[in-house]
Amino acid sequence: MNTQIAVDQFHRTLSKPAAFSLKVLAVLAVLYTLYFSQTLMMPVCVAGFIALFSSPIVRGLQVLKVPKPVGAIIVIVALMAAITYVFGLLVEPATRWLQVVPTVMERMSSQMGEVAEPLDALKRGLGSSASGGGSELEAAVNSTFQSVVSVLAETTAMFTIQVGAIVVITYFFLVFGDELMRNVVRAQQSFADKKTTVVMFQAVQNDISRYVVVISLINVGLGVCTAGVMALLGVDDALLWGALATILNFAPYVGPMILAVILTGVGFIEFYHIGEILLVPGAFLVLNFIECQFVTPTLLGQRFNMNPLLVVLWMFAWGWLWGAVGMLIAIPLLVCFRILATHLDLVGGWVKVLNGGSTQAGSV
C-alpha cells in the first residue's frame, strides 16, 4: 500500500513540470501563430471590435423596421464616410508638418545651446563626405529612394486589401454574429448549459461593448479638449493634434508619451521662448493626467483597472507582433481576455494578477 502511494506521488511530481512545459509550449505556439497569421487575424480582430460597438445601432435600426443587412450597410457606409471625411481634413496639415521636420530639428538645435555643437559637427561631416564622393552619394540616394517607393507601394496594396477585408468581415459580423451565438447555444446538451452559455455571451458582449464605447468616447473627449487647448495657445492645425490625441490614447502611457514628444517639436516651431515651448506638451500632459486619473476610473470603474506594468508590456508585445495596429488594439484585446478569463475560469485565480488596485498611478 505504501509503495503504491509512493509511486502515485512520484508520478504527480513528474507531471507538474510536464504540465508547465506544455503550457509554455502552448504559449509559444500561440505567439508563433499570431505573428505569422497577422494578415489574417488583424482584420478579424479589428472587424470584431467595430461590430461590437456598432451592433447596438444595427439593432436600433431593426426596431425602426430596417432589415439587418440594410442596417449593417448603413452603419458601415456611415463609418467609412466619417473616417474619409476626417482623413481628408487632416491629410493636408499632416503633410505640411512633415515637410517642416528639418526646420523643427534646426530650431531645436539652436535652442539647445551646447547640444547643437555635436549636431553641427555631424552636419559638417556629412557635408564634407558629400563633397568628396558626390556621385557615390547620389547613387546611394537614388537606390534608397527606389527601395522606399517599392516598400510604400507594397504597403499601400496590403493596406487596401486589409481595409477591404475589415469591411467585409464587419458586415458579416453584424448580420450573422447573433445567429452564430444562437447556434452555439443550441449545440449545448442540457438546459443548464444553454442558460449558462446565454448568460456568459450576454455578459461578455455587454462588458466588451461597454468598454469599447466608453473608452472611445473618452478618447474623443480628450481629442476635443486637446484641440481646444492647442487653439487657445495659438498652435496651428489644432484639429490635427486633437485627432492624434484621440488615436494615440488607445495605447495608454506609450501613445501620450509619443504625442508629448511630437508636441514638443511643434512648440519649437510655433514659439521662441522655452516656457511657451514647454507649455504646448505640458498642457496636453495635464489633460491626459486628468483623463487617466479621474475621468476613466470614474466612467469605467475599478473592474477595468489593470496593472500599468502589465499594460505596457502587453502593448509592446502586440506592437512586436502586429506593429502599430497591434499597439492600438492591445488594450481592448487585454480587456477581452480578462473578461473571458473571468467568466470561463480560463486561468483560475491568476486573472487577479491583472488587477491594478485602487491607487494606481494610471488607469486603463
C-alpha positions, 0 to 999 in steps of 0.5 A: 500500500505504501509503495503504491502511494509512493509511486502515485506521488512520484508520478504527480511530481513528474507531471507538474513540470510536464504540465508547465512545459506544455503550457509554455509550449502552448504559449509559444505556439500561440505567439508563433501563430499570431505573428505569422497569421497577422494578415489574417487575424488583424482584420478579424480582430479589428472587424470584431471590435467595430461590430461590437460597438456598432451592433447596438445601432444595427439593432436600433435600426431593426426596431425602426423596421430596417432589415439587418443587412440594410442596417449593417450597410448603413452603419458601415457606409456611415463609418467609412464616410466619417473616417474619409471625411476626417482623413481628408481634413487632416491629410493636408496639415499632416503633410505640411508638418512633415515637410517642416521636420528639418526646420523643427530639428534646426530650431531645436538645435539652436535652442539647445545651446551646447547640444547643437555643437555635436549636431553641427559637427555631424552636419559638417561631416556629412557635408564634407563626405558629400563633397568628396564622393558626390556621385557615390552619394547620389547613387546611394540616394537614388537606390534608397529612394527606389527601395522606399517607393517599392516598400510604400507601394507594397504597403499601400496594396496590403493596406487596401486589401486589409481595409477591404477585408475589415469591411467585409468581415464587419458586415458579416459580423453584424448580420450573422454574429447573433445567429452564430451565438444562437447556434452555439447555444443550441449545440449545448446538451442540457438546459443548464448549459444553454442558460449558462452559455446565454448568460456568459455571451450576454455578459461578455458582449455587454462588458466588451461593448461597454468598454469599447464605447466608453473608452472611445468616447473618452478618447474623443473627449480628450481629442476635443479638449486637446484641440481646444487647448492647442487653439487657445495657445495659438498652435496651428492645425489644432484639429490635427493634434486633437485627432492624434490625441484621440488615436494615440490614447488607445495605447495608454502611457506609450501613445501620450508619451509619443504625442508629448514628444511630437508636441514638443517639436511643434512648440519649437516651431510655433514659439521662441521662448522655452516656457511657451515651448514647454507649455504646448506638451505640458498642457496636453500632459495635464489633460491626459493626467486628468483623463487617466486619473479621474475621468476613466476610473470614474466612467469605467470603474475599478473592474477595468483597472489593470496593472500599468506594468502589465499594460505596457508590456502587453502593448509592446508585445502586440506592437512586436507582433502586429506593429502599430495596429497591434499597439492600438488594439492591445488594450481592448484585446487585454480587456477581452481576455480578462473578461473571458478569463473571468467568466470561463475560469480560463486561468483560475485565480491568476486573472487577479494578477491583472488587477491594478488596485485602487491607487494606481498611478494610471488607469486603463 
